[in-house]
Amino acid sequence: VRISRDGIDLLIAYENPNGPFLEATDVEGNGNFTIGFGHYNDPAYSAGSVITEVEAYELLRTDLAQIEASVAGSFSRQVPLSQNQFDALVIWAYNT
């Protein structure tokens, strides 16, 4: 099960309505850097790290794949989820 295109669009609108951070940014001022669409606290990215927009979408897809698997394993076996419910849980998990 995967997040829908509408779910990804909603996540992107929430995370970065002006587009991805192409340069690692310490958004919270705590020394943990965000890059792309909310890819956070990865030691591969620090001050001065730069990515392309394509790489930002690749990071998002990689991050979402892990979360999709977790949500599907945690909920789908116990409770059937609609696509919108699945999308909402993936978005929520992405932000926690």
N, C-alpha and C positions, 0 to 999 in steps of 0.2 A: 504494500500500500504506500502511496506517495502523496505528498501534498499537491493540491491542484495548482494550476497556473494562477487562478484567482487568489488562492492562499498565499502564494509567493508574492504576488503583486501587493497584497495587503501587508505582508511582512515588510517588504521593501518600503512601502509608503510610511509605515510606522518607524522603521529603523533609520532610514535615510531618505526623506522625501526629496532631497536635492541631489540624489545620486550617491554612489559609494564614496567612502573615504579612500582615495588612491594613495594617500600618504598616511603612515601610521600616526595616530593622534591619541594623546593622553586626554581623553574626553573628561574623565572624572578627576584628573589631577592627582592620581595615586600611583603613577609609575607603571600602570598596566595599559598597554596600547590597544587601540581598536583600529581595524583596517577593513576595507570592503564594506559589507553590509552587517556590521556588528561582530565580525570575527575578533575575538577578545583574548588578550593575555596569552598569546602564543609566543614562545621565546624566539621563534623564527622572525618575528617582526618587532622592531624597536624604533626609536627615534631615527628618522631619516629613511626608513624603509618605504619603498614605493612599489606599487603594483599597477597593472593595467586594468581597465574595466572588465576585460575578459577574465583576468585572474580573480577579480572580485566576485564575479558570478560563479567561477569554479570553486572558490572557497565557500561560498554560500551553499552550493549544491553538496559539497563534501560535508559541511556542518549539518545540513538538513538530513542527509542520508542516515547519519548516526541517530538523530532524534526521531526520524520516521520509524526506524527499526525499534527503538525503545518504546515509543508510543504504541505501535502496532502490537508489540509483545506484551505490553502492560494492560492494554484496554481491550483490544479487538477480540481476544479469546473469551473475555468475560462478558462484554457488552458490545453488541453490534453498533458501530458508529457510522453516522452519515458522513459524507465527504466534508461537509462544513464543520462537523464536530471534530473530525480528525484534523482538519486544517487548523482549527482553533487551538487544539491541544498541542500541535507541533509549534505553532507560533508562541504559545505560552511557554512551552519548554525551552524554546530558543532564547527567550528573554529572561530565563531564570538561571 
